């Protein structure tokens, strides 16, 4: 938060953040992203950030760019970018996606090998 404050002293029009929530607990992640969202809403500050937590990206970002091996795979609204097929193609893993029941924003649920095995046994 100190780094964000220092950057704001210069009255920028654009704030670039590289993994601002990395290695932080949930409370601090939410606190930082709420602050960034407030800066965007109240000051009209444009914020671009690199964030690898897809659920945080889906909840807090207005637009996303999903990269795969250094190239843009998809860009647009979170509900357009954070789809099962995009995530499976980029990360090579099975997930379950569904709108967050409170915000309507996309939420991603990881599917463990144990769950996949139990689903396959039922078939």
Secondary structure, 3 states (H helix, E strand, C coil): CHHHHHHHHCCCCEEEEECCCCCCCHHHHHHHHHHHHHHHHHHCCEEEEECCCHHHHHHHCCCEEEEECCEEEEEECHHHHCCHHHHHHHHCCCEEEEECCCCCCEEEEECCHHHHHHHHHHC
